[in-house]
Each structure stands twice: as C-alpha cells, then as structure tokens.
C-alpha cells in the first residue's frame, strides 16, 4: 500500500473555497509542468509569477484541498492551482487598497 504524504494536516475543504468562479486572480509563483499538462515538457514554465487569470472551475484533491482551474490570459493556459499559489485582484481588503493608494486604481485596468 502506498502512503501519500500530505502538505499539512489542514482540511481546506472543511471551509468554503477562498476564490469564486470568474474571480480575477494573480499567480504568486512560477508554475512549471509537473507532467500533467499535455503538450508541454516536464519542467516547462506554464505560468509566470504575476500573470493574471480567471478562476474557471473549482475541484478538490485528496479530499483535502481545493484546486482552482485558472485560465491565464497571456499564456492561454488553463492550470490547476492551490489557493496558496494565488492572490485575488477582485476582493482585496480595504487596508491593502489603502496601502496601494493611487496604484489600486491601476488594478482595475489589469485584465
């Protein structure tokens, strides 16, 4: 029997998803093909840090984590990502918007 190591003991799916369908998000990290993306070599970059996309569907993995299928505009790739790899652009807290000041209005133009 194979023992699958989990990232943590957290049961993420016990809470509602952090992101919603159609929500605009930005990648917090570079995402490389782990072998599950057809037509690309293993290790090839699929998504660059800072790339903007939209959540297209929400699934689960290992009955523990949410996986967000995000369609990225620049690359055209649809990639499954964990919440820790994403940041919302649509629902930033007021204190973050206050810190961004005038730059916050530029976020509205990012598509």
C-alpha positions as CSV (number, residue, x, y, z in Angstrom):
1,X,0.0,0.0,0.0
2,X,1.3,3.5,-0.9
3,X,1.3,6.2,1.7
4,X,0.6,9.6,0.2
5,X,2.3,12.4,2.1
6,X,0.1,15.4,2.5
7,X,1.3,19.0,2.6
8,X,-0.3,19.6,6.0
9,X,-2.9,18.3,8.4
10,X,-5.2,21.1,7.3
11,X,-8.5,20.1,5.8
12,X,-9.0,23.0,3.5
13,X,-12.3,21.7,2.1
14,X,-13.9,22.0,5.6
15,X,-14.2,25.7,4.8
16,X,-15.7,27.4,1.7
17,X,-13.4,28.0,-1.3
18,X,-11.2,31.1,-0.9
19,X,-11.9,32.1,-4.6
20,X,-15.0,32.1,-6.6
21,X,-15.9,31.3,-10.2
22,X,-15.0,34.1,-12.5
23,X,-12.8,35.8,-9.9
24,X,-9.7,37.6,-11.2
25,X,-6.5,36.3,-9.6
26,X,-2.8,36.7,-10.0
27,X,-0.1,34.0,-9.7
28,X,2.1,34.3,-6.7
29,X,4.7,31.9,-8.1
30,X,6.1,30.4,-11.3
31,X,4.2,27.3,-12.2
32,X,6.0,24.5,-14.2
33,X,4.6,21.4,-15.8
34,X,4.7,18.5,-13.4
35,X,3.8,16.1,-16.2
36,X,0.1,16.6,-16.0
37,X,-0.2,19.3,-18.7
38,X,-0.3,17.7,-22.2
39,X,1.8,19.0,-25.0
40,X,4.5,20.6,-22.8
41,X,7.7,19.2,-21.4
42,X,8.1,18.4,-17.8
43,X,9.6,21.5,-16.1
44,X,8.5,23.9,-18.8
45,X,7.0,27.1,-17.4
46,X,3.2,27.3,-17.8
47,X,2.5,30.4,-15.7
48,X,4.8,33.3,-14.7
49,X,4.7,35.0,-11.4
50,X,2.4,38.0,-11.6
51,X,0.4,36.6,-14.5
52,X,-3.4,37.4,-14.3
53,X,-6.1,34.9,-14.9
54,X,-9.7,34.0,-14.0
55,X,-11.0,31.1,-11.9
56,X,-12.9,28.8,-14.3
57,X,-13.8,25.9,-12.1
58,X,-13.2,24.6,-8.6
59,X,-12.4,21.0,-7.7
60,X,-10.7,19.1,-4.9
61,X,-7.6,17.0,-4.5
62,X,-7.1,14.1,-2.0
63,X,-10.4,15.2,-0.3
64,X,-8.3,17.8,1.4
65,X,-7.5,20.8,-0.8
66,X,-9.4,23.0,-3.3
67,X,-7.9,23.1,-6.8
68,X,-8.7,26.1,-8.8
69,X,-8.7,25.8,-12.6
70,X,-7.4,29.2,-13.6
71,X,-7.3,30.4,-17.2
72,X,-4.4,32.7,-17.7
73,X,-4.8,35.4,-20.3
74,X,-1.3,36.0,-21.5
75,X,-0.2,32.4,-21.9
76,X,-3.7,31.0,-22.7
77,X,-3.0,28.1,-20.4
78,X,-5.6,26.6,-18.0
79,X,-3.8,25.4,-15.0
80,X,-4.9,23.8,-11.7
81,X,-3.6,25.7,-8.7
82,X,-3.8,25.7,-4.9
83,X,-5.0,28.8,-3.0
84,X,-1.5,29.4,-1.6
85,X,-0.3,30.0,-5.2
86,X,-2.9,32.7,-6.0
87,X,-4.0,36.1,-4.8
88,X,-7.3,37.8,-5.6
89,X,-7.4,41.0,-7.6
90,X,-11.1,41.5,-7.1
91,X,-11.6,41.3,-3.4
92,X,-8.5,43.0,-1.8
93,X,-9.0,44.1,1.8
94,X,-9.6,47.8,2.4
95,X,-6.3,48.1,4.3
96,X,-4.4,46.7,1.3
97,X,-6.1,49.1,-1.1
98,X,-5.3,52.0,1.2
99,X,-1.6,51.0,1.2
100,X,-1.6,50.8,-2.6
101,X,-3.1,54.3,-2.8
102,X,-3.3,55.5,-6.4
103,X,-1.8,52.2,-7.7
104,X,-5.0,50.5,-6.6
105,X,-6.9,52.1,-9.5
106,X,-4.4,50.6,-11.9
107,X,-5.5,47.1,-10.7
108,X,-9.0,47.7,-12.2
109,X,-7.4,48.0,-15.7
110,X,-5.5,44.7,-15.4
111,X,-7.3,42.1,-17.4
